[in-house]
Amino acid sequence: MRTLPQLLIAALALSAPLAAQQPATAAPRNADPDRNVQGGTLPAGWSGRTDRGQPLANAKFEAMGGGWHLTTGPALIVYRGEADKVASGQAYHTLATFTQTKAPAHPEAYGMFVGGNALDAEGQSYIYVLVRGDGAYLIKKRVGAQVTSVVEWTPSPAVVKADSAGKATNKIEITAQDGKIKFTINGTDVHTMPATAAEAAGVVGLRVNHNLDVHVAGFEVHRIGGKY
């Protein structure tokens, strides 16, 4: 008959291989705190907002190479307000090409938002699509402090994965027309959702999560003729 210590040793020996087979879990957020950027700025005409009220000076956003360069710091949105605001009922198409230039500590996301309203207030709202270096995309809707998922993180061949140096380039497009919002990544339509004219109307802008170095080229908003 085995003694209690012998049984404990046997149980531990059996559990070790099983534990090794379990999938790794993501590191807790406090294992990768915001690495605040020195000399953070915003270009003239741009506004921004961090996710948890951190100072905007902890991230840097600047004109560079015919486009825009963001170095975070805290996760944030940036936008030009009235310059990129779409009226209710107006069909539109927006696009930008994002290049992640350095490898983050773990996959982090970047992308675009539409339907931005009250962005400087407690009741802020917008709909956004993000991609990240492991080849997945996400679509969510924010209303105030509540964020709801439209599409949870989903692997897609449309998303370019980061290479061994952490670099990846992805073109993101959003089209609002005929009562729908369509999300396109590198020329592939990945999702279409129904949306009212009010949901789609508002400011168009960029979103970059924390501790990333991302270059943005070709950010434009095109109004489409005809009814939304």
N, C-alpha and C positions, 0 to 999 in steps of 0.2 A: 504493500500500500504506500502511495506517495504521501509525503508529509506536506503541510501547508506551504512552506518555503519552496518545495520542489514544484508544487502546482502553480505558484506565482511565477516562478522562473519559466515554466513551460508556456503559461499564458502570454508572458511578455515576448517570448520567442516567436509565438504564432502571430501576435499583433504587429510586430515590426514589419514583416513583408506586406501585410494588409495596409498599414499606414503609408508605406511607400507607393502603393498603387493609387492612393487617393489623389485627385487633381489638385494642383496648387491653387490657392486662393489669392485674390488680389491683396496687395499690401494695404494696411489701413492708411487712411489719409494722413494721419500724423507721422507716418513713416516717410512722407514726401512733402514736407511743409513748403509753402510758397517761398521761392527764392527771389526776394524782392530786387528790382532792378534799380541801379543808381541813376539819377538824372532823368527820371521818367518824364515824358512830355506827351502832349497831344498836338497835332498840326492845327493851324488856324482853321476855323470853320467846323472842326470835329468836336463831338462830345463823347463821353463814355460813362460806363457804370460798371463797377465790380460786383461780383456775386454777393459778397457778404459785407459790403460797406467799407472795404479796405480803401486806403488812399489810391487815387488814380496815379499818383506819382510813383507808385511801386511797380508800374509797368511802363514800357516805352513804346510809343507809336510814332513813326516818322516817315516822311517821304524818302524813298530810296530807289534808285535804278528805274525810274519811270513808273514805279508803283508805290506800295506801302509796306513797311516792315514793322512787325509787332514782336516785342520781347516781353514775356510775362514771367514773373510776378503772379499776382492773383488772376483768376479767370475773369474775363470782362467782355462787354460788348462795346463797340465803337460805331458811330453813325454821324451822318452829316445833317440830320434833321430835315428841315423843309426842302433842302436841295434834293433829297432822295425820298420824298414823301409822295405816296400814291393815293389819289382820291378814291372814295368809295364808288364802286362801279367801274373803275378804270382797269382794264386788262393790262398786264405788264409782264416783262421778262427781265430777270436780273441774273448776273453771272460774275464769277471771279475765279481766278486760278491761284491756288494756294500751294506753296512749296514749304514743307517742313524741312528746315536746313540742318537741324541737329537732333540727335537721339535724346528723348526725354528719359527720365528714370524708369518710366513704364508707359504704355500707350496712353497718350492724351489726345484730345480732339479739337478740331477747328472747323469753321464753316460759316454759314450765313443765316440771317434771320429776315423775316418779312412780317408785315402786319404790326409793326412796332407802334405802340401808343402809350402815352403817359410814362415814357422811359425814365424820367427823372422823379417819378412819384411812387408812392407805396403800391399803387394799383397797376404798375407796369404790365404790359402784355405783348407777346410776340410768339411767332412760330419759327422754329429753327431746325436746321439739318446740319449734322456734324459727321466728319469722317475721322478715322484715327489710323495710326501706323500699322495695326495688325490686320487691316483690310476690312474693317467693319464700318457701318454707318448707323446713325440714330436720328430719329425725328421726334421732337417734343413740342409741347405748347405750354407757355407760361402765362398765368394770370395771377398777378400779385405774387404771393409767396408760394402758390400752388403750381407745381409742374407735373403735367400728365404726359404719359408716353403715347405717341402715335405709332411709332415703330421702335421697339427695343433694339439694343445693339444686335445687328444682323450682319454676319459675314457676307461679302458680295464680291464677285470677280470684277465688278465695275470699279471698286476702290483699289487704287495702287498702294501696295504695301511699302513700308519703309525698307530701304536697303540696309546693308550691314553698317553703313555710316549713319543711319537714322534719317536719310533723306527720302522724301517722296513728294510727287507733284500730283495734285488732283484738281480738276476743273469741276466746279459746282454751279448748277443753274437751277433757278426756281421760276416757274411760269404760273401766273394766276389768270385764268380765263375760263369762261363758260361755267362758272360756279365751282371750279376745282382749282386746287394747287398741285402742280406737278413738280417732282424733285428729280433732277437729272445729274448723274455723276459720270464724268468722262464720256459723255455722249449716250449713256444708257439710262433710260427712265427706270428709276428704282421704286418709286411709289407715287400714287395719286390719291389725294384725299378731297372729300367734299368740303367746301367752305363758303360761307356767306360773303357777300360783298363787304360787310363790316369787318369780318375776321381778316380778310385779305388786305384791307386798306390800312395805310399807315406807313411808317418809316421802314426802309430797307437798310440793313447794316451787316456788320461782320461780328463773329463771335470766336474768341480764342480762349481755350482753357489754360490752366495754370502751368507755369514752368516750361513754356514753349518758345521756340524761335521760328517765326513763320513769315515768309514773304508773300505778299498779295499783289497780283498783276491783273489788269483788265477788269477792275471792278466797275460795272456799269449797270444802269437801270434804264430799260427801254419801255416807254409807254406804247401799248398796242391799240390801234384804232378799233372802234366798235365797242359794243357793250361788254361788260364783264359777265 
